[in-house]
Amino acid sequence: MIPSLHQHSEDLRAGRSTSLELTDRALERAAAADGEGARVFTRLYDDTARAAARASDTLRTAGLARSPVDGLPVSIKDLFDVAGETTLAGSVALRGYPAAADSAVVVRRLVAAGAVIVGRTNMTEFAYSGLGINPHYGTPRNPWQRDADGIDGGRIPGGSSSGAAVSVTDGMAVAGVGSDTGGSIRIPAALCGITGFKPTARRVPMQGVLPLSENLDSIGAMAPTVLCCAMMDAVLAGEEFIAPVAHSLRGLRLLLPTNIVLDGIDAHVGAAMQRVLSRLSAAGAMIVEGKIDAFSELASINAKGGFTAAEAWAWHRKLIAEREHSYDQRVVSRIKRGKDMSAADLLDVMHSRRRWIADVERQLAGFDALLMPTVPIVAPKIADLQASDDAYYAANGLLLRNPTLINFLDGCAISLPCHETGGAPVGLSLAAPGGGDRRLLSIALAVEAALQDKLPASTR
């Protein structure tokens, strides 16, 4: 089991380890010739990370701790500005473009909190896919069945925050910071067997982050546990960390949608969901199955590409005119869908969204959270998706389908691992309307304990 941020923080406080020791181990794993580091990171910060770790150890010796993540090695997605560097966003198309004059707000907050940034993580080019495949820098291999077919095999990590997830599973960082436009934190968390939290978008500023869709983008973290994600979320949101308390499961009302989210579910994910439902019901939760009519409408609302295609095209159109040949062709083809969207088409999406959110929130009234599989299938093989455009686009649509419902809702969501030890990773998604972040984290703590059979009597 991967050590939690809380455990690492307690070890630092008690003198059982140092930030420099943690950072050295993370960097050694990232640089190991037989590891995934070359595909996980687009840039490592060996010298500055070790300097930050030494500073953290010095301050701790003096009795000063800046935050619960002080001294802990974390990774940042290659989407966030770092002063003096060009933000490439998993692409080669921006090589030679001007360097950022300042770091992104979230990067500055991490540094101020004492987090040790070990490097930039690989991602789907420009964050425009849920698979994590990158033809420029390689595709980090999922920890599950990594070597089943030799060095050229392996399964996708999920995307777009692919390197962020594998940096955590492989001990190259204790947490990875990513972005989520349609599931880009929750998908890789689910496929790689860790926890991923997408907060309400407005809580974390996007300043200094290369956008995909300004209407849908949000920033969050992947880490071993719910508490870890809550610790990271407080830093990213610029809030004081107040540890969430597990909500009582007894009497909790959870809604499991019966339309859309279970379509195409494979046998392994279906079996995992049944175990989840049984365990939560036994713990006293009330699980209601019902149709959310608005969910069936979203595909038609976004039929012409939705916010993502329109806003991506607006940002990329000049770069594509200059350097289309430098793009991943599967990514650029999706961006170019926005070229045919009119202003009226975009306004239709905006107006439909307001009505859609109101309809969903009406149906959620009286429920504490939504419950669904984060994604309906286990991680496909990289080679299968690289070999076939049809397989690539089909898998991408299937993986994005459930998470994107919550982005369009402007809600918050968390993916929890719910598979049996040693089996293919499966993610359980809990979600709520926008602004319900703290309560959702409290519910997730209780659900996490129930899934791990560690539920204290006070929360039953």
C-alpha positions as CSV (number, residue, x, y, z in Angstrom):
1,M,0.0,0.0,0.0
2,I,1.3,3.5,-0.9
3,P,2.1,5.6,2.2
4,S,-0.3,8.5,2.7
5,L,0.7,12.2,2.9
6,H,-0.5,12.2,6.5
7,Q,1.9,9.3,7.3
8,H,4.8,11.0,5.5
9,S,4.0,14.3,7.3
10,E,3.9,12.5,10.7
11,D,7.2,10.8,10.0
12,L,8.8,14.1,9.2
13,R,7.4,15.7,12.3
14,A,8.6,12.8,14.5
15,G,12.1,12.8,12.9
16,R,11.7,9.3,11.4
17,S,12.6,10.7,8.0
18,T,13.6,13.9,6.3
19,S,12.4,15.8,3.3
20,L,15.7,15.3,1.6
21,E,15.5,11.5,2.1
22,L,11.9,11.5,0.6
23,T,13.0,13.7,-2.3
24,D,16.1,11.7,-3.1
25,R,14.1,8.5,-3.2
26,A,11.5,10.1,-5.5
27,L,14.2,11.4,-7.9
28,E,16.0,8.1,-7.9
29,R,12.9,6.3,-8.9
30,A,12.2,8.9,-11.6
31,A,15.7,8.4,-13.0
32,A,15.9,4.6,-12.8
33,A,16.7,3.1,-16.1
34,D,14.2,0.2,-15.6
35,G,11.4,2.5,-14.5
36,E,8.7,4.7,-16.1
37,G,10.4,8.0,-15.3
38,A,11.4,8.8,-18.8
39,R,7.8,8.5,-19.9
40,V,6.3,10.0,-16.7
41,F,8.3,13.3,-16.6
42,T,8.9,15.8,-19.3
43,R,11.3,17.6,-17.0
44,L,12.9,16.9,-13.6
45,Y,14.0,19.5,-11.1
46,D,16.8,17.6,-9.4
47,D,18.7,20.5,-8.0
48,T,15.9,22.9,-7.1
49,A,13.9,20.0,-5.5
50,R,16.8,19.0,-3.3
51,A,17.4,22.6,-2.3
52,A,13.7,23.0,-1.4
53,A,13.9,19.8,0.6
54,R,16.9,21.0,2.6
55,A,15.1,24.3,3.3
56,S,12.1,22.4,4.6
57,D,14.3,20.2,6.9
58,T,16.0,23.3,8.2
59,L,12.7,25.1,9.0
60,R,11.3,22.0,10.6
61,T,14.4,21.7,12.8
62,A,13.6,25.2,14.0
63,G,10.0,24.2,14.8
64,L,8.5,25.8,11.7
65,A,6.1,23.9,9.4
66,R,4.4,25.9,6.6
67,S,1.6,23.5,5.9
68,P,0.7,19.8,6.1
69,V,2.5,19.2,2.8
70,D,5.7,20.9,3.8
71,G,8.7,18.9,2.6
72,L,6.7,16.4,0.6
73,P,7.7,15.7,-3.0
74,V,4.9,16.4,-5.5
75,S,4.7,16.5,-9.3
76,I,2.9,19.1,-11.5
77,K,1.3,18.5,-14.9
78,D,3.1,19.9,-17.9
79,L,0.3,22.4,-18.2
80,F,1.3,24.8,-15.4
81,D,3.5,27.8,-16.0
82,V,6.9,27.8,-14.2
83,A,8.7,31.1,-14.4
84,G,11.5,31.0,-17.0
85,E,10.2,27.9,-18.8
86,T,8.0,27.4,-21.8
87,T,4.9,25.5,-21.0
88,L,4.7,22.7,-23.6
89,A,1.5,20.9,-22.5
90,G,2.8,17.5,-23.6
91,S,3.4,18.8,-27.1
92,V,6.4,19.8,-29.3
93,A,4.4,22.4,-31.2
94,L,5.2,25.1,-28.6
95,R,9.0,24.6,-28.6
96,G,10.8,27.9,-29.1
97,Y,7.8,29.9,-27.8
98,P,8.5,32.5,-25.0
99,A,9.1,31.3,-21.5
100,A,6.5,32.1,-18.8
101,A,7.3,35.4,-16.9
102,D,5.7,34.0,-13.7
103,S,4.6,30.7,-12.3
104,A,1.0,29.7,-12.2
105,V,-0.9,30.6,-9.0
106,V,-1.2,27.0,-8.0
107,V,2.6,26.5,-8.4
108,R,3.3,29.5,-6.3
109,R,0.9,28.2,-3.6
110,L,2.6,24.8,-3.6
111,V,6.0,26.5,-3.2
112,A,4.7,28.8,-0.4
113,A,3.3,25.7,1.4
114,G,6.7,24.0,1.3
115,A,5.8,21.3,-1.2
116,V,8.9,20.0,-3.1
117,I,8.2,20.1,-6.8
118,V,10.1,17.2,-8.3
119,G,9.2,17.7,-11.9
120,R,6.7,18.3,-14.7
121,T,4.6,15.2,-15.7
122,N,3.8,13.9,-19.1
123,M,0.2,14.2,-20.4
124,T,-2.0,13.8,-23.4
125,E,-1.0,16.6,-25.8
126,F,-2.9,19.8,-24.8
127,A,-5.0,17.7,-22.4
128,Y,-7.3,16.7,-25.2
129,S,-8.0,13.0,-24.5
130,G,-8.9,10.7,-21.7
131,L,-6.4,7.9,-22.7
132,G,-3.0,9.3,-21.8
133,I,-1.3,8.2,-25.0
134,N,1.4,10.6,-26.1
135,P,3.4,10.1,-29.4
136,H,6.0,12.8,-28.6
137,Y,7.2,11.7,-25.1
138,G,5.9,8.2,-24.8
139,T,3.0,6.8,-22.8
140,P,3.5,6.0,-19.1
141,R,2.5,2.4,-18.6
142,N,-0.2,1.6,-16.1
143,P,1.1,-0.2,-13.0
144,W,-1.4,-3.0,-13.6
145,Q,-0.1,-5.7,-15.9
146,R,2.8,-3.4,-16.9
147,D,5.1,-6.2,-18.1
148,A,2.6,-8.7,-19.2
149,D,3.6,-8.3,-22.9
150,G,7.2,-7.3,-22.4
151,I,8.6,-3.8,-22.8
152,D,6.4,-2.9,-25.8
153,G,3.2,-3.9,-23.9
154,G,1.3,-2.4,-21.1
155,R,-2.0,-0.7,-20.6
156,I,-2.9,3.0,-20.8
157,P,-2.7,5.1,-17.6
158,G,-5.7,7.2,-18.5
159,G,-5.5,10.9,-19.3
160,S,-5.0,13.5,-19.7
161,S,-3.0,13.6,-16.4
162,S,-1.2,10.4,-17.2
163,G,2.2,11.1,-15.8
164,A,0.7,12.6,-12.7
165,A,-1.0,9.3,-11.8
166,V,2.0,7.1,-12.5
167,S,4.3,9.4,-10.6
168,V,2.2,8.6,-7.5
169,T,1.8,4.8,-8.1
170,D,5.6,4.4,-8.7
171,G,6.8,6.5,-5.7
172,M,8.2,9.4,-7.8
173,A,6.0,11.8,-5.9
174,V,3.6,11.5,-3.0
175,A,0.9,13.4,-4.9
176,G,0.4,14.6,-8.4
177,V,-1.3,17.9,-9.4
178,G,-3.3,17.8,-12.6
179,S,-6.2,19.4,-14.4
180,D,-9.7,18.0,-15.1
181,T,-11.9,19.2,-18.0
182,G,-13.8,16.0,-18.6
183,G,-12.2,13.5,-16.2
184,S,-8.5,14.1,-16.6
185,I,-7.8,13.6,-12.9
186,R,-10.4,11.0,-12.1
187,I,-9.8,8.7,-15.2
188,P,-6.1,8.1,-14.5
189,A,-6.8,7.8,-10.8
190,A,-9.4,5.1,-11.5
191,L,-7.4,3.2,-14.0
192,C,-4.2,3.3,-11.9
193,G,-5.8,2.5,-8.5
194,I,-5.4,5.7,-6.6
195,T,-7.7,8.5,-5.4
196,G,-8.4,11.6,-7.5
197,F,-10.4,14.7,-6.6
198,K,-11.9,17.3,-9.0
199,P,-13.0,20.3,-7.0
200,T,-15.7,22.8,-7.9
201,A,-13.8,24.6,-10.7
202,R,-14.1,28.2,-9.3
203,R,-12.3,27.2,-6.1
204,V,-8.9,26.9,-7.7
205,P,-7.6,29.7,-10.0
206,M,-6.6,28.9,-13.5
207,Q,-4.2,31.8,-13.9
208,G,-1.0,30.6,-15.5
209,V,-2.5,27.3,-16.7
210,L,-2.7,26.5,-20.4
211,P,-6.5,26.2,-21.0
212,L,-8.5,23.5,-22.8
213,S,-11.9,24.8,-21.9
214,E,-12.3,27.8,-19.6
215,N,-15.9,26.8,-19.0
216,L,-14.9,23.3,-17.8
217,D,-11.3,23.3,-16.6
218,S,-10.6,22.6,-13.0
219,I,-7.4,21.8,-11.0
220,G,-7.0,19.0,-8.4
221,A,-4.7,16.3,-7.2
222,M,-4.2,12.6,-7.3
223,A,-2.9,10.8,-4.2
224,P,-3.2,7.6,-2.2
225,T,-6.3,8.5,0.0
226,V,-9.2,10.9,0.4
227,L,-7.4,12.7,3.3
228,C,-4.3,13.2,1.0
229,C,-6.5,14.8,-1.6
230,A,-8.1,17.0,1.0
231,M,-4.7,18.2,2.2
232,M,-3.6,19.0,-1.4
233,D,-6.9,20.7,-2.2
234,A,-6.5,23.1,0.7
235,V,-3.2,24.2,-0.7
236,L,-4.4,24.6,-4.3
237,A,-7.5,26.5,-3.2
238,G,-5.4,28.8,-0.9
239,E,-7.4,27.7,2.2
240,E,-6.4,26.7,5.7
241,F,-6.4,22.9,5.9
242,I,-9.2,21.6,8.2
243,A,-9.2,17.8,8.2
244,P,-12.6,16.5,7.1
245,V,-14.5,14.3,9.5
246,A,-16.1,11.1,8.1
247,H,-19.8,11.5,7.6
248,S,-22.1,8.9,9.0
249,L,-23.1,6.3,6.4
250,R,-26.2,5.3,8.2
251,G,-29.1,7.1,6.5
252,L,-26.9,8.6,3.8
253,R,-28.9,8.8,0.6
254,L,-26.9,8.0,-2.6
255,L,-28.3,8.1,-6.1
256,L,-27.1,5.6,-8.6
257,P,-28.2,6.7,-12.1
258,T,-29.6,3.9,-14.2
259,N,-29.2,5.6,-17.6
260,I,-26.0,6.4,-19.5
261,V,-23.4,5.7,-16.7
262,L,-23.7,1.9,-16.7
263,D,-23.9,1.5,-20.5
264,G,-21.0,-0.6,-21.8
265,I,-19.9,-1.6,-18.4
266,D,-17.5,-4.6,-18.4
267,A,-17.9,-7.7,-16.2
268,H,-15.0,-6.7,-13.9
269,V,-16.2,-3.2,-13.2
270,G,-19.8,-4.5,-12.8
271,A,-18.7,-7.0,-10.2
272,A,-16.7,-4.3,-8.3
273,M,-19.7,-2.0,-8.3
274,Q,-21.9,-4.8,-6.9
275,R,-19.5,-5.3,-4.1
276,V,-19.5,-1.6,-3.4
277,L,-23.3,-1.4,-3.3
278,S,-23.5,-4.4,-1.0
279,R,-20.9,-3.1,1.4
280,L,-22.4,0.4,1.6
281,S,-25.9,-0.9,2.0
282,A,-24.7,-3.1,4.9
283,A,-23.1,-0.1,6.5
284,G,-26.5,1.7,6.5
285,A,-26.4,3.8,3.4
286,M,-29.6,4.1,1.4
287,I,-28.8,3.6,-2.3
288,V,-31.6,4.6,-4.7
289,E,-31.4,3.7,-8.3
290,G,-33.1,6.0,-10.7
291,K,-32.9,7.7,-14.1
292,I,-31.5,11.2,-14.4
293,D,-33.3,12.4,-17.6
294,A,-30.8,15.2,-18.3
295,F,-27.9,12.8,-18.5
296,S,-29.4,11.4,-21.7
297,E,-29.5,14.8,-23.3
298,L,-25.8,15.8,-22.9
299,A,-24.6,14.0,-26.0
300,S,-27.0,16.0,-28.2
301,I,-26.1,19.3,-26.4
302,N,-22.4,18.6,-27.2
303,A,-23.0,17.1,-30.7
304,K,-21.0,19.7,-32.5
305,G,-18.1,19.5,-30.0
306,G,-19.4,21.6,-27.1
307,F,-17.3,24.0,-25.0
308,T,-14.1,21.9,-25.4
309,A,-14.0,22.0,-29.2
310,A,-15.0,25.6,-29.5
311,E,-12.6,26.9,-26.9
312,A,-9.8,24.7,-27.9
313,W,-10.1,25.9,-31.5
314,A,-10.1,29.5,-30.4
315,W,-6.9,29.0,-28.5
316,H,-5.1,26.8,-31.1
317,R,-6.2,28.1,-34.4
318,K,-3.1,30.3,-35.0
319,L,-0.7,27.6,-33.7
320,I,-2.4,25.0,-36.0
321,A,-2.0,27.3,-39.0
322,E,1.7,27.5,-38.3
323,R,2.6,24.1,-36.9
324,E,-0.2,21.6,-37.5
325,H,2.4,19.0,-38.6
326,S,3.8,19.1,-35.0
327,Y,0.6,18.0,-33.4
328,D,-0.6,14.5,-32.5
329,Q,-2.9,14.1,-35.4
330,R,-5.6,12.4,-33.3
331,V,-5.6,15.4,-31.0
332,V,-5.6,18.1,-33.7
333,S,-8.4,16.4,-35.6
334,R,-10.6,16.8,-32.4
335,I,-9.6,20.4,-31.9
336,K,-10.5,21.2,-35.5
337,R,-14.1,20.2,-34.9
338,G,-14.5,23.6,-33.2
339,K,-13.7,25.3,-36.5
340,D,-17.2,24.6,-37.8
341,M,-19.0,25.8,-34.7
342,S,-20.7,29.2,-35.0
343,A,-21.2,31.7,-32.3
344,A,-24.8,30.7,-32.2
345,D,-23.8,27.1,-31.7
346,L,-21.7,28.1,-28.7
347,L,-24.5,30.2,-27.3
348,D,-26.8,27.2,-27.6
349,V,-24.5,25.2,-25.5
350,M,-24.2,27.9,-22.9
351,H,-28.0,28.4,-22.6
352,S,-28.6,24.6,-22.6
353,R,-26.0,24.2,-19.8
354,R,-27.9,26.5,-17.5
355,R,-31.1,24.7,-18.0
356,W,-29.4,21.3,-17.8
357,I,-27.7,22.1,-14.5
358,A,-31.0,23.3,-13.0
359,D,-32.7,20.0,-14.1
360,V,-29.9,17.8,-12.6
361,E,-29.8,19.7,-9.4
362,R,-33.6,19.4,-9.0
363,Q,-33.3,15.6,-9.3
364,L,-30.4,15.5,-6.8
365,A,-32.4,17.4,-4.2
366,G,-32.8,15.1,-1.2
367,F,-29.7,13.0,-2.1
368,D,-26.3,13.4,-0.4
369,A,-24.3,12.4,-3.4
370,L,-24.2,10.7,-6.8
371,L,-22.7,7.3,-7.0
372,M,-21.4,5.7,-10.3
373,P,-18.4,3.9,-11.8
374,T,-15.7,6.5,-12.6
375,V,-15.2,4.7,-15.9
376,P,-17.1,1.6,-17.1
377,I,-14.1,-0.5,-18.4
378,V,-10.6,-1.5,-17.2
379,A,-7.6,0.0,-18.8
380,P,-7.2,-1.1,-22.5
381,K,-3.8,-2.1,-23.9
382,I,-1.7,0.7,-25.3
383,A,-0.9,-1.3,-28.5
384,D,-4.5,-1.9,-29.3
385,L,-5.4,1.8,-29.2
386,Q,-2.2,2.9,-31.1
387,A,-3.0,0.5,-33.9
388,S,-6.6,1.5,-34.6
389,D,-8.2,4.9,-34.9
390,D,-11.6,3.3,-34.3
391,A,-10.5,1.6,-31.1
392,Y,-8.8,4.9,-29.9
393,Y,-11.9,7.1,-30.4
394,A,-14.3,4.4,-29.0
395,A,-12.2,4.0,-25.8
396,N,-11.8,7.7,-25.5
397,G,-15.5,8.4,-25.7
398,L,-16.2,5.6,-23.2
399,L,-13.7,6.8,-20.6
400,L,-14.7,10.4,-20.8
401,R,-18.5,9.8,-20.7
402,N,-19.2,9.5,-17.0
403,P,-16.7,12.1,-15.6
404,T,-17.7,14.8,-18.1
405,L,-21.2,14.8,-16.7
406,I,-19.9,16.3,-13.5
407,N,-17.7,18.9,-15.3
408,F,-20.8,20.1,-17.3
409,L,-22.7,20.2,-14.0
410,D,-20.0,22.5,-12.6
411,G,-19.8,20.0,-9.7
412,C,-17.2,18.3,-7.6
413,A,-16.3,14.7,-7.7
414,I,-13.8,12.1,-6.3
415,S,-12.7,8.7,-7.6
416,L,-11.9,6.1,-5.0
417,P,-10.3,2.7,-5.8
418,C,-12.8,-0.1,-5.2
419,H,-11.2,-3.2,-6.7
420,E,-10.0,-6.3,-4.9
421,T,-6.3,-6.4,-4.1
422,G,-4.3,-7.6,-7.1
423,G,-7.1,-7.1,-9.5
424,A,-7.6,-4.6,-12.3
425,P,-8.0,-1.1,-10.8
426,V,-11.6,0.2,-10.7
427,G,-12.7,3.6,-9.6
428,L,-15.9,4.5,-7.7
429,S,-17.1,8.0,-8.3
430,L,-18.9,10.1,-5.8
431,A,-20.1,13.5,-7.0
432,A,-22.2,16.5,-5.9
433,P,-23.3,19.9,-7.3
434,G,-20.9,22.8,-7.2
435,G,-19.8,24.1,-3.8
436,G,-20.4,20.8,-2.0
437,D,-16.7,20.0,-1.8
438,R,-16.2,19.8,1.9
439,R,-19.3,17.6,2.5
440,L,-18.3,15.4,-0.4
441,L,-14.9,14.8,1.1
442,S,-16.5,13.9,4.4
443,I,-18.8,11.4,2.7
444,A,-15.8,10.0,0.7
445,L,-13.9,9.4,3.9
446,A,-16.6,7.2,5.2
447,V,-17.1,5.4,1.9
448,E,-13.3,4.8,1.7
449,A,-13.3,3.3,5.2
450,A,-16.2,1.1,4.4
451,L,-14.5,-0.2,1.2
452,Q,-11.4,-0.9,3.2
453,D,-13.4,-2.6,6.0
454,K,-12.1,0.0,8.4
455,L,-15.4,1.8,9.3
456,P,-15.4,3.0,12.9
457,A,-18.6,2.4,14.8
458,S,-19.3,6.2,15.1
459,T,-19.8,6.5,11.3
460,R,-22.1,3.5,10.8
